[in-house]
Every structure is written in structure tokens, then in C-alpha cells.
């Protein structure tokens, strides 16, 4: 009699625990898939945004050559500059597409020890033509530092922050890129003389709440996803983002990543 009553309870209790465990696992996987889907959709928006600037620079150089009657020496200089830009864009696209493919396939990051100067130089060369359109001067104060992280993630973050600095800096402004080491961490700072960010907006950005886009000082559009994505990938690389800003004076954003494994 008692066995007949207890047996269903004995059987159902482990089953309930198993079902609860699978349900929680399913919910967790569903949430992760939804998160990845959001990341992937926004990622493609950012890629198209990233590609547009260097391609515009190439088109501008080509237009200069085709629209002007250049002597052979001038043409040689322009074609040499065009060749350099094409090589930079090709290197940039190789890294970007490989990195994007890994993100969409949810593959692990490729951690390695690399010289941040190489990434900074490529990023500078890609975006300097955009800065020149606004007569913005970009100066660098770099040391040779080795970062242990996913190289393409660092490139992505640096590129987005520098692009934002250009976007929110007025004509004839200045941007400084500086690197230094402290407590086995590599600091990469991008400081501009732009319009600044309010303390409330900084809090929203660092709390992951800021999704909206703001037009730049020359009415440039944005994807509305840049800094939040930077925070996401820095976290994956054991890094942090620091923001210090003053309205109408400028903003300093610092990328902090490990110097060694």
C-alpha cells in the first residue's frame, strides 16, 4: 500500500530535477543564441561602417589622379600613395573578415602576444584621410609594447574609438594616441579636443545602456553600436575601457589590456 503511494513520488522527483535542469540549460542556450544573433546583426552594420572610410579614401585618391592633368612625376607619387593605401585596406579587410567570421561562428578568440604599434599604425593610416577632411591633426606617442589578447579584437576596438574621436572632434581639432605600460597592463589612450560626453552618458555607456547613435560635428552618421560592442569584446579579452571627458574640451578613452599571459 505504502509502496504504491511512494513509488510514483520516488520516480517523479528525480525526473522533475532532470527536467528542471534541462529547462534551465535550454533557457540559457536560448538566451545565448539570441545574444549572438543580436551581436551578428550589429556586427555586419559595423563592418560596413568600417569598410566605408578606407574605400572613400581610395576613391578620393583615384579621383585626384583622373580629374587632374598630372605630369609623370606627380602621377608617380599619387600612384605610389594609392598602392600603399590599397595594401593597407587589403590587410585591414583580411583581418576584419577573418575576425567577423569567427564571431558569427561563435569560435573562441585567438589570443597571442603582439606589438600594439603594428595595429595602431595600420589604424592610423586607414583613418588619417578621414581626419584630414576635417583638418584634424593626429599625433602619436608610442612605445613598443606587447599585448596578450585577440589581435583583431584590439584592432576593432581601437578603430571604433579613433573613428568616434574624429567624428566628435570639430574642424581644426587635435587627436593624440599614446601608449604606456603600468602594473603589467598596456594602456592605449585616444584623446581628442572634441565636444565631450556628459557624466550621465559615460555611465550609460559603461553600464551597457547606450545603444543610440549621435551625429558627429560634421553631421556624420553612426551605427549606434560601437562603444557597447567595444566593451563586450574588451571583456572577452580580460580588458577594460576607461572614459574621462569634459564638455566642450574633449574626451580621453583608454583601452587597458594584459601585457602578458
FENDASUL-V303213 format. One record per pair of residues at least 12 apart in sequence whose C-alpha atoms are under 7 Angstrom apart, sorted by the first residue. I is the first residue (numbers start at 1). J is the second residue. Records with the same first field share a line. If there is no record, write none. Layout:
I->J + J
//
This chain:
40->104
42->225
45->223
46->223
53->127 + 130
54->89 + 126 + 127
57->129
58->82 + 85
61->82
65->78
88->122
95->152
96->152
99->152
109->150
110->150
111->148 + 149 + 150
112->148 + 149 + 150
113->146 + 147 + 148 + 149
114->146 + 147 + 148
115->144 + 145 + 146 + 147
116->145 + 146 + 147
117->144
119->155
123->159
131->166
134->171 + 172
135->171 + 172
136->171 + 172 + 173 + 174
137->173 + 174 + 175
138->174 + 175 + 176
139->175 + 176 + 177
140->176 + 177 + 178
141->177 + 178 + 179
142->178 + 179
143->179 + 180
146->259
147->186 + 257 + 258 + 259 + 260
148->258 + 259 + 260 + 261
149->237
150->237
153->233
157->230
160->226
162->190
165->192
167->216 + 217 + 220
168->194 + 195 + 216 + 217
169->192 + 193 + 194 + 195 + 217
170->194 + 217
173->193
174->192 + 193
175->190 + 191 + 192 + 193
176->190 + 191 + 192
177->189 + 190 + 191
178->190
184->258 + 259
185->256 + 257 + 258 + 259
186->256 + 257 + 258 + 259
187->254 + 255 + 256 + 257
188->254 + 255 + 256
189->252 + 253 + 254 + 255
190->252 + 253 + 254
191->251 + 252 + 253
192->250 + 251 + 252
193->249 + 250 + 251
194->248 + 249 + 250 + 251
195->247 + 248 + 249 + 250
196->245 + 246 + 247 + 248 + 249 + 250 + 251
197->245 + 246 + 247
198->247
202->243
205->228
208->228
211->224 + 225
212->224
238->257
239->256 + 257 + 258
240->255 + 256 + 257
241->254 + 255 + 256
242->254 + 255
//
